[in-house]
Amino acid sequence: MNRYPAWKYALLVIALLVGLIYTLPNVFGQAPAVQVSSGKATLKLDATMAPRVEEILTRAGLKADFVQFEGNSVKARFADLDAQRKAKEAISAALNPDPSDPRYVVALNLLSRSPHWLTTLHALPMFLGLDLRGGVYFLMQVDMKSALTKKAEALTGDVRTLLRDKNLRHAGIARDGNTVDIRFRDRETLSAARSLLADQLPDLQWLDSAEGTEFKLSGSLKPDAARKVQDTAITQNITTLHNRVNELGVAEPVIQQQGADRVVVQLPGVQDTAKAKDIIGRTATLELRMVDDSAEALSAAGGSGPVPFGTERFIERGGSPLIVKRQVVLTGDNLTDAQPGFDGQTHEPNVNLTVDAKGARIMRDISRDNIGKRMAILLFEKGKGEVITAPVIRGELGSRFQITGRMTPGEASDQALLLRAGSLAAPMDIIEEKTIGPTLGAANIVKGFESVMYGFAAIALFMCVYYRLFGVISTLALGFNLLLLLAVLSMLQATLSLPGIAAIALTLGMAIDANVLINERVREELRGGASPQVAIHTGYERAFATILDSNVTTLIAGLALLAFGSGPIRGFAVVHCLGILTSMFSAVVFSRGLVNLWYGRQKKLKGVSIGQVWKPQGDDLPAKT
């Protein structure tokens, strides 16, 4: 009756081992480390950087605990702060021979002291939020109105170009907010224009009306198109912010969308607010220029001659020099979109570019006269330019054209992001900012840890005194619940903050409620005269429905906080919801397994240690007190 099959015990043992393994990294603390990441938007790190860093450290006589490539950076962990400082100096000198133009960001960091075997299992500690580690917090408002206005201006130019190319005469084109108004003198021209524009500009919906002797055609963005413009603006701004924050050397920056038009930027470990604001608010420009392929330019690129007059020398992604003319063909202001895709004929990855009407006219004229020549696309940041790509012009270009070459789908996606993220898609204003010192963060960690431990100890003492052995089992189930919760948070690489610690403490109090229901149900069965084995079985079976109802209603409230909350509220809700799920598993399955293991094999069980069972009749009770 009260026995688990072997597979259930195996499941509990596996859950216990997984909980221990993925909770352990949070116990070891952190060690000093050096992080190497890209310092330029056009430079992407790969796994080959790790052995290069190891070689630099070996030449400098330094020994790292390990050097590994993870995400978009290389991290090297050291035993003490002195080795960390020397390693940073050695790596900076080797990777950035020109300090005025650093190609890599070499930053001090902290890594978990977890053994390497834990790291190979991807057992990593939770990230600490600003309130626990200290740092800078910004809440930024994206000006969506400007993004829509910019799109409407580009569409107005496209309309003017399309009508001129088809020789459709109009009485004037004007933009009224985000609506494009075109006036015609006759209905026939209006109908022809409407057919053309509906086919060429599918993002606009058109309505015609009569105004006196003239006819007006009004085009406005479709709801789906407007939503796409806003989503693209948010995505581009977040990508741009990631590229800029990378320069600060922040270990785990949090840059995420909040609501429809806000972006949260959290920079753990950064205390210089002014520098952070300068980096975030920095502008970058995109320029298209023609490559100089003259004999003098080729000689200069090879290093055997001076750079010709009116040209500049840049370095391509592969490291080879490129001589580019100073005359700017097009700027990023004319670029309206860049998306990765595949060539329709060769099926090779490419990047699809879209420019506005002014840019389309320029591209047509330039490409017509320079077929077979290369055009360089450069990104300028802090006065220094980098060549993103330099494709060959294969034919006459218009408002939409492609960049092709030997690219992987990942490289095409990266280049599209670079082209879009040269500058912010829409202005952003900082509407909230705060700085938290590292001392306050350390104090918060201590207080949060103590609150959880003291709460756990108080609950354990009460349960053991009041319910005896069943209280001990409930306490073990509560510890198992805490272990599982920390393991799940670590596996998800969640960011733990003070609200998260509060949710853990609350989860402990709520989790023990399920065990109280079970224990009281068992007592009730004993009070009714049931045998100990029957009382245990019936108590668990009948308590489950009540436990499920109470946890489901609490989970609904937690999901509501998760769906409609933001910032710290969402952090609280995540831990709260996960805690409900782990508490149900530990209270019902784990504690039942321990009870079955202890009492299930005793066929003639005379009593159970569950504290005093009060019976009004005063009869002898089958329970130990």
C-alpha positions in Angstrom: 0.0 0.0 0.0 2.7 2.5 1.1 5.5 1.4 -1.2 7.2 3.1 -4.2 8.4 1.1 -7.2 12.1 1.2 -7.8 11.8 3.6 -10.8 10.3 6.3 -8.5 13.1 6.1 -6.1 15.5 6.2 -9.0 13.8 9.4 -10.2 14.1 11.0 -6.8 17.8 10.1 -6.6 18.4 11.6 -10.0 16.5 14.8 -9.1 18.6 15.0 -5.9 21.9 14.6 -7.8 20.9 17.1 -10.4 19.8 19.6 -7.7 23.2 19.2 -5.9 25.3 19.5 -9.1 23.6 22.6 -10.4 23.3 24.3 -7.0 27.0 23.7 -6.1 28.4 26.5 -8.3 26.6 29.1 -6.2 28.6 27.9 -3.1 32.1 28.3 -4.4 32.1 32.0 -4.8 34.0 34.1 -7.4 37.6 34.4 -8.5 39.3 37.2 -10.4 39.4 36.8 -14.2 40.2 38.7 -17.4 37.6 38.9 -20.2 38.6 39.6 -23.8 35.8 40.8 -26.2 35.5 42.6 -29.4 36.2 46.3 -29.3 34.8 47.1 -32.7 31.5 46.4 -34.3 33.1 44.8 -37.4 35.4 42.5 -35.4 33.9 39.2 -34.3 35.7 36.8 -31.9 35.7 33.0 -32.4 37.2 30.0 -30.6 40.7 30.6 -32.1 41.1 33.5 -29.6 41.3 31.1 -26.6 44.6 29.4 -27.6 46.0 32.8 -28.6 45.3 34.2 -25.1 46.9 31.1 -23.6 50.0 31.6 -25.6 50.2 35.3 -24.5 49.9 34.2 -20.8 52.6 31.5 -21.3 55.0 34.0 -22.7 54.3 36.3 -19.8 55.0 33.5 -17.3 51.4 33.5 -16.0 49.3 30.5 -15.2 45.5 30.6 -15.6 43.1 28.1 -13.9 41.5 27.9 -17.4 41.0 29.8 -20.6 37.7 29.3 -22.4 35.7 30.8 -25.3 32.1 31.4 -24.2 29.4 33.3 -26.1 31.2 36.2 -27.7 34.2 36.5 -25.4 37.2 34.7 -24.0 37.6 34.4 -20.2 40.7 33.5 -18.2 40.4 32.8 -14.5 43.2 33.3 -12.0 44.0 32.5 -8.4 44.6 36.0 -7.1 44.3 39.7 -7.9 48.0 40.2 -8.7 47.9 37.5 -11.4 44.7 39.1 -12.8 46.3 42.5 -13.0 49.5 41.2 -14.7 47.4 39.2 -17.2 45.3 42.2 -18.2 48.5 44.2 -18.9 50.1 41.4 -20.9 47.0 40.6 -22.9 46.3 44.3 -23.6 49.8 44.9 -24.8 49.7 41.9 -27.1 46.2 42.4 -28.6 46.2 46.2 -28.8 49.6 47.4 -29.9 48.0 50.8 -30.7 46.4 52.0 -27.5 44.7 54.9 -29.3 42.8 52.4 -31.5 42.1 49.3 -29.4 40.7 46.4 -31.4 39.8 44.3 -28.3 38.3 45.1 -24.9 40.4 43.6 -22.1 38.4 44.0 -18.9 38.7 42.8 -15.3 35.9 40.4 -14.4 34.8 37.8 -11.8 34.1 34.1 -12.5 32.8 31.3 -10.4 35.4 29.2 -8.5 33.5 26.1 -9.5 35.7 23.1 -10.5 36.3 22.6 -14.2 34.2 19.4 -14.2 31.2 21.4 -13.1 31.7 23.9 -15.8 31.9 21.2 -18.4 28.5 20.1 -17.3 27.3 23.7 -17.9 26.7 24.0 -14.1 27.0 27.7 -13.7 26.0 30.0 -10.8 23.1 32.4 -11.0 23.9 36.0 -12.1 23.5 38.6 -9.4 21.3 41.6 -10.0 22.3 45.2 -9.5 20.9 45.3 -5.9 23.2 42.4 -5.0 26.4 43.2 -7.0 26.1 47.0 -7.5 26.1 48.8 -10.8 24.2 51.2 -13.0 20.5 51.0 -14.0 18.8 52.9 -16.8 15.2 52.9 -18.0 15.0 54.3 -21.5 12.0 55.5 -23.4 12.1 54.9 -27.2 10.4 57.7 -29.2 8.2 55.5 -31.4 6.6 58.6 -32.9 9.9 59.5 -34.5 10.4 56.0 -35.9 7.0 56.2 -37.6 7.7 59.7 -38.8 11.0 58.6 -40.3 9.3 55.7 -42.1 6.5 58.1 -43.4 9.1 60.5 -44.7 10.9 57.7 -46.5 7.6 56.5 -48.0 6.8 60.0 -49.2 10.0 60.1 -51.1 9.3 56.7 -52.6 5.8 57.8 -53.7 7.3 60.9 -55.4 9.9 58.8 -57.3 7.4 56.1 -58.4 5.0 58.6 -59.8 7.8 60.5 -61.6 9.2 57.3 -63.1 5.8 56.3 -64.5 5.1 59.9 -65.7 1.9 60.2 -63.6 1.3 63.9 -63.0 0.0 65.0 -59.6 -1.0 68.4 -58.1 1.2 68.0 -55.0 2.5 65.5 -52.4 2.4 66.3 -48.7 2.9 64.4 -45.5 0.3 65.0 -42.8 1.6 63.2 -39.7 2.1 59.6 -40.7 -0.2 59.9 -43.7 0.9 60.6 -47.3 -1.6 62.8 -49.2 -1.4 63.0 -53.1 -3.6 65.4 -55.1 -4.7 64.7 -58.7 -6.7 66.8 -61.2 -8.6 63.8 -62.7 -10.0 60.5 -61.6 -8.2 58.4 -64.3 -4.7 59.5 -63.1 -5.7 58.8 -59.5 -6.8 55.3 -60.4 -3.6 54.5 -62.3 -1.5 55.9 -59.4 -3.5 53.9 -56.8 -2.9 50.6 -58.7 0.8 51.4 -59.0 1.3 52.4 -55.4 -0.7 49.5 -54.0 1.5 47.1 -55.9 4.9 48.8 -55.2 4.2 49.9 -51.6 2.3 47.1 -49.9 2.9 48.5 -46.4 0.5 51.4 -47.1 -3.3 51.3 -47.3 -4.9 53.8 -49.7 -8.2 55.8 -49.5 -9.4 58.2 -52.2 -11.7 61.2 -51.8 -12.9 64.3 -53.7 -12.0 67.8 -52.6 -13.6 70.4 -54.7 -12.3 70.1 -58.3 -9.4 67.9 -57.2 -9.1 64.3 -56.1 -7.0 63.2 -53.1 -5.3 59.8 -52.5 -4.3 59.3 -48.9 -1.9 56.5 -47.8 -1.3 55.4 -44.2 0.7 52.6 -42.7 -1.2 49.3 -42.2 -1.4 48.3 -38.5 0.8 45.3 -39.1 3.4 47.5 -40.9 3.4 50.1 -38.2 3.8 47.4 -35.6 6.7 46.0 -37.6 8.4 49.4 -37.7 8.1 49.8 -33.9 9.4 46.3 -33.3 12.3 46.8 -35.7 13.2 50.1 -33.9 13.3 48.4 -30.5 15.3 45.5 -31.9 17.8 47.8 -33.6 18.2 50.0 -30.6 18.8 47.0 -28.3 21.4 45.6 -30.8 23.1 49.0 -30.9 23.2 49.2 -27.1 24.7 45.8 -26.9 27.5 46.8 -29.3 28.2 49.9 -27.3 28.0 48.4 -23.8 30.5 45.8 -25.0 33.2 48.6 -24.8 32.6 49.0 -21.1 33.7 45.3 -20.5 30.6 44.5 -18.5 30.5 40.8 -17.7 26.7 40.2 -17.9 24.8 43.3 -19.1 21.1 43.1 -19.1 19.5 44.9 -22.0 15.9 43.9 -22.6 12.6 45.3 -23.8 10.1 46.4 -21.2 6.6 47.0 -22.5 6.0 48.3 -26.0 8.4 51.2 -26.1 10.9 51.0 -23.2 14.3 49.4 -22.8 16.0 48.4 -19.5 19.8 48.6 -19.3 21.5 47.1 -16.3 25.3 47.2 -16.1 26.5 45.1 -13.1 29.8 46.2 -11.7 29.8 49.6 -13.5 30.0 52.6 -11.1 30.8 55.4 -13.5 27.4 56.7 -14.5 28.8 59.5 -16.7 30.9 57.1 -18.8 28.0 54.7 -19.1 25.7 57.5 -20.4 28.4 58.7 -22.8 28.8 55.2 -24.3 25.1 54.5 -24.5 24.3 57.9 -26.1 27.1 57.7 -28.6 26.3 58.0 -32.3 27.7 56.0 -35.2 27.5 56.7 -38.9 27.3 54.4 -41.9 28.9 55.5 -45.2 29.0 54.0 -48.7 32.1 54.9 -50.8 33.7 53.6 -54.0 36.9 51.6 -53.8 39.8 53.0 -55.7 41.1 50.2 -58.0 43.7 52.3 -59.9 47.3 51.2 -60.2 48.4 53.8 -57.7 45.8 52.5 -55.2 46.8 48.9 -55.7 50.5 49.9 -55.1 49.5 51.8 -51.9 47.5 48.8 -50.7 50.5 46.6 -51.1 52.6 49.0 -49.1 54.9 50.1 -51.9 53.5 53.5 -52.6 51.8 56.5 -51.1 48.0 56.7 -50.8 46.6 58.6 -53.8 45.1 62.0 -53.3 41.4 62.0 -52.4 41.5 58.5 -50.9 41.9 56.8 -47.5 43.4 53.5 -46.3 41.2 51.1 -44.4 41.5 47.5 -43.3 39.0 44.8 -44.4 37.6 42.1 -42.1 40.2 39.6 -43.5 43.0 42.0 -42.5 43.9 43.1 -46.0 44.3 46.9 -46.7 41.7 48.7 -48.9 42.0 52.1 -50.6 38.7 53.9 -50.5 37.7 57.2 -52.1 36.9 60.1 -49.7 33.8 61.0 -51.6 30.7 59.7 -49.8 28.1 58.1 -52.1 25.5 57.4 -49.5 25.1 57.6 -45.7 23.2 55.5 -43.2 20.4 58.1 -43.2 19.3 56.8 -46.6 19.3 53.2 -45.4 15.8 52.1 -44.3 16.3 48.4 -43.8 18.8 45.5 -43.9 17.6 41.9 -43.6 19.5 38.6 -44.1 18.2 36.3 -46.8 19.1 33.9 -49.5 19.8 34.5 -53.2 16.8 33.3 -55.4 19.1 31.6 -58.0 22.2 30.4 -56.1 20.5 30.0 -52.7 23.5 31.5 -51.1 23.2 33.7 -48.0 23.0 37.4 -48.7 21.9 40.7 -47.1 19.0 42.6 -48.6 19.3 46.3 -48.4 16.5 49.0 -48.8 17.2 52.7 -49.3 14.8 55.6 -49.5 13.9 57.5 -52.7 16.9 59.8 -52.6 19.2 56.9 -52.0 17.6 54.9 -54.9 18.3 57.7 -57.3 22.0 58.0 -56.2 22.4 54.2 -56.3 21.0 54.0 -59.8 23.4 56.7 -61.2 26.5 55.4 -59.4 25.9 51.7 -60.1 25.2 52.4 -63.8 28.6 54.0 -64.2 30.6 51.5 -62.0 29.5 48.0 -63.0 32.2 45.5 -62.1 33.8 47.8 -59.5 33.7 47.5 -55.7 31.7 49.7 -53.3 32.8 49.8 -49.6 30.3 50.0 -46.8 32.0 51.6 -43.8 31.0 52.1 -40.1 32.4 55.2 -38.4 32.5 55.2 -34.6 34.4 57.7 -32.5 36.0 59.2 -35.6 37.5 55.8 -36.8 36.1 53.8 -39.7 35.8 50.1 -40.2 35.0 48.3 -43.5 32.0 46.0 -43.0 32.0 44.7 -46.5 33.1 45.7 -50.0 30.9 43.9 -52.6 31.3 44.1 -56.4 28.5 46.0 -58.3 27.0 43.4 -60.7 24.3 45.6 -62.3 22.2 48.7 -62.0 20.9 49.1 -58.5 17.7 50.8 -57.2 15.9 51.1 -53.9 16.4 47.4 -53.1 19.6 45.5 -53.8 21.7 42.7 -52.3 25.1 42.1 -50.8 26.4 38.7 -51.8 29.6 36.8 -51.2 31.1 33.9 -49.4 28.9 34.3 -46.3 27.3 31.8 -43.9 23.8 32.4 -42.7 25.2 33.6 -39.4 27.6 36.1 -41.1 24.7 37.4 -43.2 22.6 38.0 -40.1 25.6 39.7 -38.3 26.2 42.0 -41.3 22.5 42.9 -41.5 22.6 43.8 -37.8 25.7 45.9 -38.3 24.2 47.8 -41.2 21.0 48.5 -39.2 22.7 49.2 -35.9 25.1 51.9 -37.0 23.0 54.3 -35.1 19.8 54.3 -33.1 16.7 53.6 -35.2 14.7 56.0 -32.9 15.8 58.5 -30.2 15.8 57.3 -26.6 15.5 59.3 -23.5 16.7 58.2 -20.0 13.6 58.5 -17.8 15.1 56.7 -14.8 18.6 56.0 -13.6 20.2 54.8 -10.4 23.5 53.7 -9.1 24.1 51.0 -6.5 27.4 50.7 -4.8 29.2 47.3 -4.4 29.2 47.6 -0.6 25.5 47.9 -0.4 25.2 44.9 -2.8 27.4 42.8 -0.5 25.3 43.8 2.5 22.1 42.9 0.6 23.5 39.4 -0.1 24.3 38.8 3.5 20.9 40.0 4.7 19.0 38.1 2.1 21.0 34.9 2.9 20.3 35.3 6.6 16.6 35.9 6.1 16.3 32.7 4.1 18.4 30.6 6.5 16.7 32.0 9.7 13.3 31.4 8.1 14.2 27.8 7.2 15.6 27.2 10.7 12.4 28.5 12.4 10.2 26.4 10.2 12.3 23.3 10.7 12.3 23.7 14.5 8.5 24.1 14.6 7.8 21.1 12.3 10.2 18.8 14.2 8.8 19.7 17.6 5.1 19.6 16.6 5.1 16.7 14.2 8.1 14.7 15.4 9.4 12.3 12.7 6.9 13.5 10.2 8.2 17.0 10.9 11.7 15.8 10.2 10.6 14.3 6.9 8.7 17.6 6.1 11.9 19.5 6.8 14.0 17.3 4.5 11.3 17.8 1.8 11.6 21.6 2.4 15.4 21.4 2.0 15.0 19.3 -1.2 12.6 22.0 -2.5 15.1 24.8 -1.8 17.8 22.7 -3.5 15.6 22.1 -6.6 14.6 25.7 -6.8 18.2 27.0 -6.7 19.2 24.3 -9.3 16.5 25.3 -11.7 17.3 29.0 -11.4 21.0 28.2 -12.0 20.2 26.0 -15.0 18.1 28.9 -16.5 21.0 31.3 -15.8 18.5 33.6 -14.0 19.5 36.9 -12.5 18.9 36.8 -8.8 17.9 40.1 -7.1 16.5 41.1 -3.8 12.9 40.5 -4.9 14.0 37.0 -6.0 15.4 36.3 -2.5 12.1 37.5 -1.0 10.3 35.1 -3.3 12.5 32.2 -2.1 11.7 33.1 1.5 8.0 33.2 0.7 8.2 29.9 -1.2 9.6 28.2 1.9 6.7 29.4 4.0 4.2 28.3 1.3 5.9 25.0 0.6 5.6 23.8 4.2 1.9 24.5 4.1 1.5 21.4 1.8 3.3 19.2 4.4 1.1 20.7 7.2 -2.0 19.7 5.2 -0.7 16.2 4.7 0.3 15.7 8.4 -3.0 17.0 9.6 -4.9 14.8 7.2 -2.9 11.7 8.5 -3.8 12.8 12.1 -7.4 13.1 11.1 -7.4 9.6 9.8 -5.7 8.3 12.9 -8.2 10.2 15.0 -11.0 8.4 13.1 -9.6 5.0 14.0 -7.8 4.1 10.9 -4.7 1.9 11.1 -1.3 3.7 10.6 -0.7 2.3 7.1 -4.3 3.2 6.0 -4.0 6.6 7.6 -0.7 7.4 5.8 -2.1 6.3 2.4 -5.5 8.0 2.8 -3.9 11.2 4.3 -1.6 11.7 1.2 -4.3 10.8 -1.3 -7.0 13.1 0.2 -4.6 16.0 0.9 -3.4 16.1 -2.7 -6.6 17.6 -4.0 -6.4 20.5 -1.5 -2.7 21.0 -2.1 -3.3 21.2 -5.9 -6.2 23.7 -5.6 -4.3 26.0 -3.3 -1.1 25.9 -5.4 -3.0 26.4 -8.7 -4.8 29.5 -7.4 -1.4 30.9 -6.2 0.2 30.0 -9.5 -2.5 32.0 -11.4 -1.6 35.0 -9.3 2.1 34.5 -10.0 1.5 34.2 -13.7 -0.6 37.4 -13.7 2.4 39.1 -12.0 4.7 37.6 -14.7 2.5 38.7 -17.6 1.6 42.2 -16.5 4.5 43.1 -14.1 7.9 44.6 -15.1 11.3 44.8 -13.6 11.6 43.6 -10.0 8.0 42.4 -10.1 8.8 40.0 -12.9 11.9 38.7 -11.1 9.8 38.0 -8.1 7.1 36.3 -10.2 9.6 34.0 -11.9 11.0 32.7 -8.7 7.6 32.5 -7.2 6.1 30.4 -10.0 9.1 28.1 -10.1 9.0 27.7 -6.3 5.3 26.6 -6.5 6.1 23.8 -9.0 9.2 22.6 -7.0 7.3 22.7 -3.7 4.5 20.5 -5.1 7.0 17.9 -6.3 8.9 17.9 -3.0 5.9 18.0 -0.6 3.9 15.3 -2.4 6.4 13.0 -4.1 9.7 13.4 -2.1 8.1 13.4 1.4 5.9 10.5 0.4 8.9 8.6 -0.8 10.7 9.1 2.6 7.6 8.1 4.6 7.2 5.0 2.4 10.9 4.1 2.8 10.6 4.4 6.6 7.2 2.9 7.3 6.2 1.1 4.1 8.0 -2.1 4.8 6.5 -2.6 8.3 3.6 -4.9 7.8 2.4 -4.8 11.4 2.9 -1.1 12.0 1.5 -0.1 15.4 2.1 3.6 15.4 3.7 6.6 13.7 5.7 9.5 15.1 3.5 12.4 14.1 3.1 14.2 17.5 0.1 14.3 19.8 -3.2 13.1 18.2 -6.0 14.6 20.1 -9.1 12.4 20.3 -12.2 13.7 22.2 -13.3 10.2 23.3 -10.0 9.7 25.0 -9.5 6.2 23.5 -6.1 4.7 23.0 -4.5 6.0 19.8 -2.3 4.1 17.3 0.2 7.0 17.3 3.4 7.7 19.2 3.5 11.0 21.1 
